[in-house]
Amino acid sequence: MKKIFPLCFIILANTTLHSQSRLQFINFASVNITDDFWKPKIDKVATVTMQACIYQTEVKTARIRNFEKVARNKGEKFEGLYYDDSDVYKALEAMAFALKTHPDAALEAKADEWIDKIAAAQLPDGYVGTYFTLRDLKQRWTDFGAHEDYNAGHMIEAAVAYYNVTAKRKFLDVAIRFANHIDSTFRLANRKWFSGHEEIELALVKLYNVTKDDHYLKLANWYLEQRGQGHYTYGKNWVTPDYWQDLKPVKLQKEITGHAVRAMYLYSGAADVAALTGDGGYMDAMKNVWEDVVHRNMYVTGGIGSAGDNEGFSHDYDLPNEDAYCETCASVGMVLWNQRMCQLTGDAKYVDVLERSLYNGALDGLSLKGDRFFYDNVLASNGQHQRREWFGTACCPANIARLVTSVGSYIYGKSNDGIWVNLFVSSNTNIDIANNKVAVNMKTGYPYGGDLTIKIDPEKKGKFKLYIRVPGWLDGMNTGTELYRGESSGLYEKLTYKINNGAVEVADKLENGYLVIERDWQKMDIVKIDIPLNIKRVMAMDSVRADHDRVAIQRGPLVYCVEGADNNNKVWDIVMPAKTAFSTIPMNVLDEKVIGLKAMVKAIVPAENGTDVKMIETPIIAIPYYCWANRGANAMQVWLPTKVKEVKVNYASKYEDGGNN
């Protein structure tokens, strides 16, 4: 099938960066966020969300108690689920990120307390796992699907993050001993194993990056090489090879299959290994699988994994709205994977998808108050979906917490020849480039305002490039994927910029979706950019049957929805005429200041005879999708009908709570 890309994605055919200029993202720890949109969310996660995670982890559930039981060694029983250790580690990683952006002595003391309990539960050979240690240690490493190495991966990620933020080694040393135990257990001749839930691959690369011990990079590659080797015997069990991406070796995979979160973690790890080793097999596979995900299996919100029975993928173009699964963790995974794909290639199309998933599919998983969560993220509801305090499988709350607190990691990048601006977030950082130290300060009203001011302040005059992403959604006929196209004028919306209040320039010479400004930069140079935030009607391609004769609304990176709270609970009886004109209105959703969209549409109402219906004009208000379901249970739709085709009735969602992590 022919692929249709925005104009900015077809300028250069060769998207692989030379090794000497490979893009590296600047870690969040070096970025100070001052943004009106993101800073309040980061602060709220560091306080409200973290306290919710702590309460659920050590008071309402037995996650911390299990570590205490192992340390006491009194024959006590395990409580909970076999992958519960991972939620402790994800919460600790979020704590580490929060401590960097929002220092808090009490939060750090709580993290240290948990780390002490984890260390006390480590066995002499380095193994840490409360489930098998408390139940039957002889059964450890006998079940591919028991999440032992998944738990280990999240421990390693948390330990690396905590060390990077606090410089305290205790947790890192625990993780190193566990990683050494795994290495000595598995990386042996004729040893058959693979991880039933991928995660350890990307974590081991992080451990390699901080220790420079190549055992961990080799172990990450070893894990990747185990897939598709027939190590697992598939019988009558409902789990099939494609469920956990075991149908083919990773380098031969071309299509997305199975459990969405597992897939995202696997491909993030493969991209990491490819970046460090230059392995073209992994790079080619990642590009092929990405094409399949984005062009045939991704929602307009950037969510993935439409099916609830396997928490993942079914068949191409199967994107139902009311039954959408779209696990929050899968959208987090899309952010992780697409950052790595951009790092491999220097192509802005990956950041376009990252941005779509971040602002819509992932952010929807966290309530505006910071203390309620979505596990699955539907695109339509009759009011049966509500945010929850917690879940039996509680991977999503800590996962969205660690993403929000580390959002600074996705803004800036650098290569040998320049500085990269990927996301538009008010912030500042210092970047060493071309034997020069450059202070970068960005101010913007994004995502609600298109104004962008970037101050480049080098210590000394120097020549280098400034790469600024031109968002793919600017193209009037495309939103960045084959699945969706904008129903606007069809004209390409040009991004314009000025340097030091000079003449207006048009950003029409792009490299892989980036505007590139190369000059001799001097102190206090200023680049001002105007990003048009026009309102677009978005349509799905015909293969997406769920969205026939429907449109979605997008402004900038934000996908909008119509919610009952703003529309007298009338969501399912409206029809969007072809020439509907929207206008922007400032409004609040609880305490969240947003730009709403207002329009006149048609509504279906009972006719005077009481048996027929008629159409009348009615006003509607649309809000950003991430804001819905914060004002109680009510109806919602993202894709609005353009024709009257059926009468909708209420039903209960069978996948509301999520399932097997």
C-alpha positions in Angstrom: 0.0 0.0 0.0 1.3 3.4 -0.9 2.3 5.5 2.0 1.4 9.2 2.2 3.6 11.4 4.2 3.5 15.2 5.0 5.7 17.3 2.7 8.3 17.8 5.4 8.9 14.1 5.5 9.9 13.5 1.9 12.7 16.1 1.5 15.5 13.6 2.2 15.3 9.9 1.5 18.3 8.9 3.6 17.2 9.4 7.3 20.1 7.6 9.0 22.4 10.0 10.8 26.2 9.5 10.4 27.7 8.2 13.6 29.7 11.3 14.2 26.5 13.5 14.3 24.0 11.1 16.0 21.3 12.9 17.8 21.3 12.7 21.6 18.4 13.9 23.7 19.2 16.1 26.7 18.3 14.4 30.0 15.5 16.0 32.0 17.9 16.6 34.9 19.6 19.3 32.8 16.4 21.0 31.7 14.5 23.5 33.9 10.8 23.6 32.9 9.0 26.9 33.4 6.0 26.1 31.2 2.5 27.1 32.0 1.1 23.8 30.7 3.7 21.3 31.9 5.1 22.7 35.2 1.8 22.6 37.1 1.4 19.0 36.0 4.9 18.1 37.0 4.4 19.7 40.4 1.1 18.0 40.9 2.6 14.6 40.1 5.5 15.3 42.5 3.0 15.9 45.3 -0.5 14.6 44.8 0.2 11.7 42.5 3.3 10.5 44.4 1.4 10.5 47.7 -1.4 8.5 46.0 1.2 6.0 44.8 2.9 5.8 48.2 -0.4 5.3 50.0 -1.6 2.5 47.7 1.9 0.8 47.7 2.5 0.6 51.4 -0.9 1.0 53.1 -3.7 -0.2 50.9 -1.8 -3.1 49.2 0.9 -5.5 50.3 3.6 -4.4 47.8 6.0 -3.1 50.5 4.9 -5.6 53.1 6.1 -8.4 50.8 9.7 -7.0 50.9 9.5 -6.8 54.7 8.3 -10.4 54.9 11.3 -11.6 52.8 13.7 -9.7 55.1 12.1 -11.2 58.2 12.3 -14.7 56.8 9.6 -16.1 59.0 7.7 -18.2 56.5 5.0 -15.6 55.9 2.8 -15.8 52.8 3.1 -13.6 49.7 0.2 -11.3 49.1 -0.9 -9.9 45.7 0.2 -10.5 42.1 3.5 -12.0 40.9 4.4 -8.7 39.2 3.6 -6.4 42.0 7.3 -5.7 42.8 7.5 -3.8 39.5 5.0 -1.2 40.7 7.3 -0.4 43.7 10.2 0.2 41.3 8.2 2.3 38.9 7.0 4.5 41.8 10.6 4.8 43.0 11.7 5.9 39.5 8.9 8.5 39.5 10.1 9.6 43.0 13.6 10.1 41.6 12.3 12.3 38.8 10.1 14.2 41.1 13.0 14.9 43.5 14.9 16.5 40.7 12.1 18.8 39.6 10.5 19.3 43.0 13.0 18.6 45.9 11.4 17.2 49.0 13.2 15.9 52.0 10.3 13.8 53.1 9.8 12.2 49.7 13.6 11.4 49.5 13.4 9.8 53.0 10.5 7.7 51.9 12.4 6.5 48.9 15.4 5.7 51.0 13.2 3.7 53.4 11.8 1.6 50.5 15.3 1.1 49.1 16.5 -0.2 52.5 13.6 -2.7 52.5 14.4 -3.8 48.9 18.1 -4.2 49.8 17.2 -6.3 52.9 15.1 -8.6 50.6 18.0 -9.3 48.3 19.3 -12.9 48.5 23.1 -13.6 48.8 23.3 -14.6 45.1 21.7 -11.2 44.0 18.2 -12.4 43.3 15.3 -10.2 44.3 11.7 -11.4 43.8 9.2 -11.5 46.6 6.8 -13.8 44.8 9.1 -16.8 44.5 11.2 -16.0 47.6 8.1 -16.2 49.8 6.3 -19.1 47.9 8.9 -21.5 46.6 12.4 -20.4 45.6 13.0 -23.6 43.7 10.4 -22.4 41.1 12.3 -19.2 40.2 13.4 -18.9 36.6 11.1 -21.8 35.5 8.2 -19.8 34.0 8.8 -17.5 31.0 5.7 -15.5 31.9 6.4 -15.0 35.6 7.6 -11.4 35.1 10.9 -12.0 37.0 13.0 -10.2 34.5 10.3 -7.6 33.9 10.4 -6.8 37.6 14.2 -6.7 37.4 14.1 -4.3 34.4 12.0 -1.8 36.3 14.3 -2.1 39.3 17.3 -1.3 37.2 15.5 1.7 35.6 14.6 3.0 39.0 18.0 2.4 40.5 19.7 4.2 37.6 17.3 7.2 37.9 17.8 7.4 41.7 21.6 7.3 41.3 21.5 10.0 38.6 19.4 12.3 40.7 20.8 11.7 44.2 24.3 10.2 43.6 23.4 7.6 46.2 24.7 4.1 45.2 22.8 1.7 47.5 19.9 1.0 45.1 22.3 1.0 42.1 24.5 -1.6 43.8 21.4 -3.8 44.5 20.4 -3.5 40.8 24.0 -4.4 39.7 24.1 -7.5 41.9 20.7 -8.6 40.5 21.8 -7.9 36.9 25.0 -9.9 37.5 22.9 -12.8 38.9 20.7 -12.7 35.7 23.8 -12.6 33.5 25.4 -15.6 35.2 22.2 -17.5 35.2 21.3 -17.1 31.5 24.0 -15.9 29.2 25.4 -19.5 29.0 25.9 -21.9 26.1 22.6 -23.7 25.1 20.6 -21.8 27.8 17.0 -21.4 26.5 15.0 -18.5 27.9 13.2 -15.3 26.9 11.3 -12.7 28.8 7.6 -13.2 28.7 7.2 -9.5 29.4 9.8 -7.3 27.8 11.4 -4.5 29.7 14.7 -5.7 30.9 16.3 -5.1 27.4 16.0 -1.3 27.6 16.8 -1.3 31.3 20.1 -3.1 30.8 21.2 -0.5 28.2 20.6 2.2 30.9 22.7 0.2 33.3 25.4 -0.1 30.7 25.3 3.7 30.1 25.9 4.4 33.7 28.4 1.7 34.5 30.1 1.3 31.1 30.3 -2.4 31.8 29.7 -4.1 28.5 28.3 -7.3 30.1 25.0 -5.4 30.4 24.9 -4.4 26.8 25.7 -8.0 25.7 23.0 -9.3 28.0 20.4 -6.9 26.5 21.4 -8.1 23.0 21.2 -11.7 24.3 17.6 -11.2 25.4 16.7 -9.7 22.0 18.2 -12.7 20.3 16.2 -15.2 22.2 12.9 -14.2 20.6 11.5 -16.3 17.8 13.8 -19.3 18.7 11.1 -21.7 19.8 12.1 -21.7 23.4 8.5 -21.7 24.6 6.2 -24.7 24.0 2.8 -23.5 22.9 0.0 -25.9 23.8 -3.6 -25.2 24.5 -2.8 -22.1 26.5 -4.4 -19.0 25.1 -1.0 -17.3 24.8 0.4 -17.6 21.3 3.8 -16.6 20.0 2.6 -13.3 18.6 1.2 -12.3 22.0 4.7 -11.6 23.3 6.4 -11.0 20.0 8.0 -14.5 19.8 6.8 -15.5 16.4 10.0 -14.4 14.6 13.4 -13.2 15.6 13.4 -9.5 16.3 15.4 -8.7 13.2 12.9 -10.4 10.9 9.8 -8.8 12.4 7.9 -6.4 10.1 4.4 -6.2 11.7 3.1 -5.3 15.1 1.5 -8.1 17.1 0.3 -9.1 20.5 0.4 -7.2 23.7 1.0 -3.5 23.1 3.1 -2.7 26.2 5.3 -5.7 25.7 5.9 -4.6 22.1 6.8 -1.0 23.0 9.3 -2.1 25.6 10.9 -4.7 23.3 11.3 -2.3 20.4 12.6 0.5 22.7 15.3 -1.9 23.8 16.0 -3.0 20.3 16.4 0.7 19.2 18.7 1.3 22.2 20.9 -1.7 21.2 20.9 -0.6 17.5 22.0 2.9 18.5 25.0 1.6 20.5 26.1 -1.2 18.2 25.0 0.2 14.8 23.3 -3.1 14.1 21.4 -2.5 10.8 19.2 -5.6 11.3 17.6 -4.0 14.4 17.3 -0.6 12.7 15.6 -2.0 9.6 13.2 -4.1 11.7 12.3 -1.1 13.9 11.4 1.0 10.8 9.3 -1.7 9.3 7.4 -2.3 12.5 6.9 1.4 13.1 5.3 1.7 9.7 2.8 -1.0 10.6 2.0 0.6 13.9 1.6 4.1 12.8 -0.1 3.6 9.4 -2.4 0.8 10.2 -2.9 0.4 14.0 -2.7 3.8 15.8 -5.6 5.9 17.0 -5.8 9.6 16.2 -4.9 10.1 19.9 -1.6 8.3 19.5 -3.1 5.4 21.5 -2.3 1.8 20.4 -3.6 -1.6 21.3 -7.3 -1.7 20.4 -8.2 -5.1 21.8 -9.0 -5.8 25.4 -8.7 -9.6 25.3 -4.9 -9.4 24.7 -4.4 -5.8 25.7 -3.0 -5.2 22.3 -3.4 -5.6 18.6 -5.9 -7.5 16.6 -5.9 -6.9 12.8 -5.0 -3.9 10.7 -7.4 -0.9 10.8 -9.4 -2.4 13.8 -9.8 0.8 15.7 -13.2 0.8 17.6 -14.0 3.8 19.7 -16.3 2.6 22.5 -14.3 -0.7 22.9 -10.9 0.9 22.5 -8.4 -0.4 25.0 -5.5 1.9 24.4 -3.7 1.2 27.7 -2.1 4.2 29.3 1.2 2.2 29.6 1.1 1.6 25.8 1.0 5.3 25.1 3.9 5.8 27.5 5.7 3.1 25.5 5.0 5.0 22.3 6.7 8.0 23.7 9.7 5.9 24.8 10.0 4.1 21.5 9.5 7.1 19.2 12.2 9.1 21.1 14.6 6.3 20.4 13.6 6.2 16.7 14.2 9.9 16.3 17.6 9.4 18.0 18.5 6.7 15.5 17.4 8.6 12.4 17.1 12.3 13.2 13.7 12.3 11.6 11.0 14.5 13.0 8.2 12.2 12.0 9.0 10.1 15.1 8.7 13.2 17.4 5.3 14.0 15.7 4.0 10.6 16.9 5.7 11.0 20.3 3.9 14.4 20.7 0.6 12.9 19.6 0.8 10.1 22.1 2.1 12.4 24.9 -0.5 15.1 24.7 -3.4 12.8 24.1 -3.2 9.1 24.6 -0.8 9.2 27.6 -1.9 12.4 29.4 -5.5 11.2 29.3 -4.4 8.5 31.8 -3.9 11.0 34.6 -6.7 13.1 36.1 -6.4 16.9 36.3 -6.3 16.6 40.1 -3.5 14.0 39.9 -5.2 11.4 42.1 -7.3 9.4 39.6 -6.3 7.3 36.6 -7.4 5.6 33.5 -6.1 2.1 32.7 -7.7 2.0 29.2 -8.5 5.1 27.2 -11.7 4.9 25.1 -12.6 7.4 22.4 -16.3 7.2 23.1 -18.4 6.6 26.1 -22.0 6.5 27.3 -20.9 7.5 30.8 -19.8 4.0 32.0 -16.1 4.9 32.1 -14.8 6.6 35.3 -11.3 7.3 36.5 -10.2 5.1 39.3 -8.1 5.6 42.5 -6.1 2.4 41.7 -6.2 -0.9 39.9 -5.5 -4.5 40.8 -2.9 -4.4 38.0 -1.4 -1.0 38.9 1.2 -0.5 36.2 -0.4 2.7 34.7 -0.4 5.2 37.7 3.3 5.0 38.4 4.1 4.8 34.6 2.3 8.0 33.8 3.8 9.6 36.9 7.3 8.8 35.7 6.6 10.1 32.2 5.2 13.5 33.3 8.0 14.1 35.8 10.6 13.3 33.1 9.0 15.2 30.2 12.1 17.4 30.1 13.9 14.5 28.5 12.0 14.9 25.2 12.5 18.7 24.5 16.1 19.2 23.4 18.8 17.3 21.7 22.3 17.8 20.4 24.5 16.4 17.7 28.1 17.3 16.8 26.8 20.0 14.4 23.9 21.5 16.3 21.2 21.9 18.8 17.8 20.4 18.3 14.4 21.6 19.5 11.9 18.7 19.4 9.0 19.7 21.7 7.8 23.2 22.4 7.9 23.7 26.2 8.9 26.8 28.0 12.2 25.8 29.6 16.0 26.5 29.7 19.1 24.4 29.6 22.8 24.5 28.8 24.2 22.5 25.9 27.9 21.9 25.1 28.3 22.1 21.3 31.3 22.7 19.0 33.6 23.5 21.9 31.1 26.1 23.1 28.7 26.2 26.0 25.3 27.5 24.9 22.5 28.6 27.1 19.1 27.9 25.5 15.9 29.5 26.7 12.5 28.8 25.2 9.3 30.6 25.9 6.0 29.5 24.3 2.2 29.4 24.9 2.1 25.9 23.4 -0.1 23.8 23.1 -2.7 26.5 23.2 -0.6 29.3 21.7 1.6 29.1 18.7 4.1 31.8 19.8 7.7 30.5 20.2 10.8 32.4 21.2 14.1 30.7 21.4 17.1 32.6 22.9 20.5 31.2 21.9 23.2 32.6 24.2 26.7 31.0 23.6 29.6 31.8 25.8 31.5 32.8 22.7 30.6 33.5 19.1 30.3 30.2 17.2 28.9 28.5 14.1 26.5 25.6 14.5 23.1 24.6 13.4 19.8 25.0 15.2 17.3 22.3 14.3 13.6 23.2 15.0 10.9 20.6 14.4 8.2 21.6 12.0 5.1 19.7 13.3 3.7 17.3 10.8 0.1 18.3 11.7 0.8 21.7 10.0 0.1 20.0 6.6 -3.5 20.8 5.8 -4.1 17.4 4.2 -2.3 15.1 6.6 -1.9 14.7 10.4 1.3 12.8 10.2 0.0 9.3 9.3 -1.7 7.5 6.5 -4.6 6.7 8.7 -5.8 10.3 9.1 -6.0 13.3 6.9 -7.2 16.9 7.6 -10.2 18.2 5.8 -8.9 21.8 5.6 -8.2 24.0 2.6 -5.5 21.6 1.4 -2.9 24.3 1.5 0.4 23.6 3.3 0.5 25.9 6.3 3.9 27.5 6.3 5.8 28.1 9.5 7.4 31.5 9.6 10.3 32.8 11.7 12.4 35.8 12.4 16.0 36.1 13.7 16.7 39.1 16.0 13.5 40.9 14.7 14.8 40.7 11.1 12.8 39.9 8.0 10.1 37.3 8.1 11.4 34.0 6.7 9.4 31.0 5.5 10.4 27.6 6.8 10.3 25.8 3.4 13.8 24.3 3.3 13.6 21.4 5.7 15.8 18.4 6.6 13.8 15.4 7.8 11.1 17.6 9.1 13.4 20.1 10.8 13.9 23.8 10.0 17.7 24.2 10.1 19.2 27.6 10.8 23.0 27.7 10.5 24.8 30.8 11.4 27.5 32.4 13.5 25.6 32.6 16.8 26.3 35.4 19.1 25.2 36.2 22.7 21.5 36.8 23.1 20.5 35.8 19.6 16.7 35.4 19.4 14.6 33.2 17.0 10.9 33.9 17.0 8.5 31.5 15.4 4.8 31.6 14.6 3.2 28.2 14.6 -0.3 28.3 13.1 -2.8 26.5 15.4 -5.6 26.3 13.0 -8.6 24.0 13.8 -8.7 21.0 11.6 -11.4 18.4 10.8 -9.7 15.1 10.6 -11.0 12.1 8.7 -9.9 8.4 8.8 -9.1 6.4 5.7 -11.9 4.1 4.5 -10.2 1.0 5.9 -11.1 2.2 9.4 -14.7 1.1 9.4 -15.4 2.4 12.9 -14.9 6.0 11.7 -16.9 5.9 8.4 -18.8 9.2 8.0 -17.2 10.6 11.1 -14.8 13.5 11.8 -12.5 14.3 14.7 -11.3 17.8 15.6 -7.7 18.8 16.2 -6.0 22.0 17.1 -2.3 22.0 17.2 -1.2 18.7 18.8 -4.4 18.4 20.8 -7.2 16.1 19.8 -10.6 17.3 21.0 -13.8 15.6 22.2 -17.3 16.5 23.0 -18.3 15.7 26.5 -21.7 15.7 28.2 -20.6 18.1 31.0 -20.3 21.0 28.5 -23.3 20.0 26.3 -26.3 19.2 28.6 -25.2 15.6 28.4 -26.2 15.6 24.7 -23.3 13.9 23.0 -24.8 11.0 21.0 -27.5 12.9 19.2 -25.4 15.5 17.4 -24.3 15.5 13.7 -21.4 17.5 12.3 -22.3 19.3 9.0 -19.6 19.4 6.4 -19.0 23.2 6.7 -19.1 23.5 10.4 -17.1 26.5 11.6 -15.3 26.4 15.0 -14.2 29.3 17.1 -11.9 29.2 20.1 -13.1 30.1 23.6 -11.0 30.3 26.8 -12.5 28.2 29.5 -11.7 26.0 32.6 -12.1 22.3 33.1 -12.0 22.3 36.9 -8.8 24.4 37.5 -7.2 23.6 34.1 -7.2 26.6 31.8 -7.8 25.4 28.3 -8.9 26.6 24.9 -12.3 25.2 24.1 -13.8 25.0 20.6 -17.4 26.2 19.9 -19.6 25.5 16.9 -23.1 25.2 15.7 -24.1 21.7 14.7 -27.3 19.7 14.1 -29.0 17.8 16.9 -31.6 15.0 16.6 -34.6 15.6 18.7 -38.1 14.1 18.9 -40.6 15.4 16.4 -43.9 16.9 17.5 -45.8 13.7 16.7 -43.7 11.8 19.3 -42.7 9.0 17.0 -40.4 10.6 14.5 -37.3 12.7 14.9 -36.1 16.0 13.4 -32.9 18.0 13.1 -32.4 21.4 14.8 -29.3 23.6 15.2 -27.6 23.5 18.5 -24.3 24.9 19.9 -21.6 22.5 21.1 -18.4 22.9 23.0 -15.4 20.6 22.5 -12.5 20.3 25.0 -9.1 18.7 24.8 -9.4 14.9 25.0 -7.0 14.6 27.9 -9.4 16.7 30.0 -12.5 14.5 29.8 -14.0 12.5 32.7 -12.7 14.9 35.3 -16.2 16.2 36.2 -17.9 12.9 37.0 -19.2 10.1 34.7 -20.7 11.4 31.5 -20.9 10.7 27.8 -18.1 11.6 25.4 -17.2 11.2 21.7 -14.0 12.0 19.8 -15.3 10.9 16.3 -18.5 12.8 15.5 -20.9 11.5 12.9 -21.6 13.5 9.7 -24.7 11.4 9.0 -27.6 9.9 10.9 -27.1 6.1 10.7 -28.2 4.5 14.0 -29.7 5.1 17.4 -27.2 4.4 20.2 -28.1 2.5 23.4 -26.1 2.3 26.7 -24.0 -0.8 27.4 -21.4 -1.7 29.9 -17.7 -1.9 29.0 -16.2 -5.3 29.8 -12.6 -4.0 29.7 -12.8 -1.1 32.1 -10.4 -2.2 34.7 -7.5 -3.5 32.7 -5.8 -6.8 33.2 -2.5 -8.6 33.0 0.0 -5.8 32.9 
